Amino acid sequence: MMATAFDRLEQLKRRYDELAELLAQPEVIANLEQLQALAREQSSLTELVGQYDEYRQVLRQRRETEEMLDDDSLDAELAALARDEVANLRARERALLAHLEEALAPRDPDDERNVIVEIRAGAGGEEAALFAGDLYRTYSRYAERRGWKTELIDLHETELGGIREVIFEIRGRGAYARLKYESGVHRVQRVPQTEANGRIHTSTATVATLPEVEEIDVEINPDDLRIDIYCSSGAGGQNVNKVATAVRVTHLPTGIVVACQDERSQLKNRMKAMAVLRARLYQIEQQKQQQEIDATRRAQVGSGDRSEKIRTYNFPQDRVTDHRIGVSVHRLEGLLDGDLDDLIDALAADERVRRQSGTN
């Protein structure tokens, strides 16, 4: 690792220690906005600083053990143990260096945020809705595997148990960093439950992943909003249609409409709808900036637009293919059960290479 990288690590460690002192100050504790911002910054540095501290400790132990080997009075048995210890410490040292180099690579500033996921049935009628339901369960299971919390915002089901549209939030450190690669068109090839002749159909569902943003990140003029309150519909018992708790928020300048009826509280539904609206407006602003910075690159294949087909789930061949990196795996059921890490790791590695080479 270059000396400048170690200088950067020392700077980050000093900043981490400084944040710990700031977070203990009464004036910071009294300022909720500042407290949250500093806490997020400290949280983003915790893992990196911990690995750097461990690296320095391993380095020190390895050098001390090597000095023992220079002692001619050391007996053969202790010398053999010391050589094994040096080998183990060198292996750990290399692993920590690799983690540190990866952590210092350029990153998406939104990576540490929670994520809002929107799944919609595409081409294929009822089979597309059933596939959208499969994807919803996939991401819910993935969140469960990683210890993240899932919160439903809006859901529209079909009579056969499929999903026309679902919007939900996944809360957990780095949720957006992992799930941002899922944004795009997902294609499924299988014999649908609705097919009587055993023919294979091709259907699609779209997935949009948006980083959750704070109110301070997106300024919304209250005069630009139209808020409608109405009675919820769908499953939920006798109380569903008696009390007007569902909320529909329309952002007049952009025409964006967000509805939420999952909660029995009008206030909670409004808060959830506003969170989705902020995320969508934030994404629009990010896209504008990207277009201004690099309009040419966005025209190339692999720009990440949701209109692109990113992945195919082929049931007859038990194969999932990610078209962006040309990787296929033959454990479809496991993937649909939320075992996505290997595929996401490959996509993350590809993104790091692109960032470092300046092609992304």
C-alpha positions, -999 to +999 in steps of 0.1 A: +000+000+000+013+035-009+025+058+019-002+083+009-028+056+017-014+052+052-014+089+056-051+088+047-058+061+072-041+081+100-063+111+090-094+090+092-084+076+126-078+111+140-112+122+126-128+091+143-113+100+176-124+137+171-160+126+164-160+105+196-151+137+215-177+158+197-205+133+203-199+136+240-203+174+241-236+187+255-241+213+228-239+186+201-262+163+220-288+192+222-286+197+184-304+167+169-295+174+133-258+178+141-259+148+164-273+126+137-249+138+110-218+133+133-231+099+144-236+088+107-200+099+099-186+080+129-206+049+120-192+050+085-156+050+099-160+024+126-152-007+106-123+009+087-107+023+118-111-010+136-094-029+107-066-003+107-061-007+145-060-045+140-035-042+111-011-021+132-014-046+161-007-076+138+022-057+122+037-050+157+033-087+167+049-099+136+079-077+140+083-087+176+081-124+167+107-120+140+130-103+165+127-134+187+139-156+157+171-135+155+180-146+190+205-175+186+197-188+221+162-197+211+157-235+212+145-254+182+109-260+194+103-224+203+118-213+170+094-236+150+065-222+169+077-186+162+081-193+125+045-207+124+033-176+142+051-153+117+035-171+088+000-168+103+006-131+111+018-124+076-013-140+062-036-119+084-015-088+075-021-094+038-059-100+043-062-068+064-043-048+038-066-060+011-096-049+031-081-015+038-073-010+001-109-019-008-123+005+018-101+034+006-113+029-030-138+056-043-173+049-031-208+059-037-216+086-010-251+070-006-238+035+002-244+037+039-281+047+036-312+026+040-329+017+008-364+020-006-372-008-030-400-006-056-410-037-075-436-037-104-449-064-126-438-059-162-447-079-194-463-112-189-497-106-172-504-126-141-471-145-144-452-112-142-472-104-110-463-138-095-426-132-104-428-097-088-440-115-057-410-139-058-386-109-060-403-093-030-398-124-010-362-127-022-352-092-010-372-097+023-352-130+029-320-113+020-327-085+045-335-111+071-302-130+065-282-098+071-302-087+102-319-058+085-354-046+091-381-045+064-410-022+065-439-023+040-450+010+025-475+001-002-487-031-017-511-040-046-518-077-050-536-097-076-564-123-071-540-152-077-515-139-050-492-120-073-480-085-069-488-057-093-467-032-073-449-032-039-429-005-022-410-012+009-380+000+029-350-020+041-333-004+071-297-015+079-262-002+076-250-003+040-284-016+027-282+007-004-246-003-010-257-040-015-291-036-031-283-008-056-272-034-081-307-049-082-322-019-100-333-028-135-354-052-155-355-088-142-366-115-167-379-149-158-383-180-180-404-208-166-437-227-169-463-205-152-488-218-127-514-204-151-501-225-181-520-257-187-499-270-216-465-269-200-451-242-222-423-220-210-432-183-208-409-152-205-421-125-182-405-095-166-406-073-134-389-040-128-369-032-096-360+003-085-337+008-055-335+043-041-314+055-012-334+069+017-327+105+022-331+129+051-353+160+050-321+180+051-309+163+018-340+173-002-359+205+003-396+203-006-418+233-007-451+225+011-469+247-015-457+222-042-477+193-026-513+181-029-522+157-001-553+136-004-567+115+025-589+085+017-601+051+030-577+022+027-587-008+005-577-044+005-571-069+033-571-056+068-605-063+085-636-043+091-618-012+101-600-008+068-627+012+050-643+030+080-615+055+088-597+076+063-561+069+070-546+063+035-525+091+021-517+102-015-491+128-020-487+145-053-456+166-061-470+192-085-438+204-102-428+169-112-462+151-112-448+123-089-475+106-070-469+085-039-496+066-020-493+048+013-521+028+031-502+002+050-505+018+084-537+025+104-523+059+113-528+087+089-496+104+103-475+073+098-488+068+062-479+104+055-444+100+069-438+069+048-451+086+016-429+116+021-399+094+026-406+078-008-411+112-024-378+125-011-360+094-024-375+098-059-367+136-060-332+129-048-327+103-075-339+127-102-314+153-090-286+127-090-295+117-125-294+153-137-260+158-122-247+125-138-261+136-172-244+170-169-210+154-159-210+125-184-238+124-210-217+103-233-211+074-209-248+072-200-255+063-237-232+032-234-243-003-225-240-008-188-251+027-178-274+012-152-307+026-165-337+006-153-349+001-189-320-024-194-325-061-188-300-069-161-307-105-151-325-136-164-339-164-141-341-196-162-360-223-143-357-252-167-319-249-166-317-239-129-296-209-140-295-172-131-275-150-155-264-114-147-260-098-181-239-068-169-210-089-158-216-121-178-219-143-147-242-174-145-249-195-114-268-227-112-286-224-078-317-205-087-338-216-057-311-205-033-309-171-049-346-166-048-344-176-011-322-145-005-287-160-010-276-131-031-242-123-016-220-140-041-237-123-070-237-089-053-200-093-044-192-099-081-211-068-091-194-047-064-160-059-075-168-050-111-179-016-100-147-010-080-126-019-111-147+005-133-143+033-108-106+029-105-102+027-143-125+056-148-149+037-171-180+039-148 
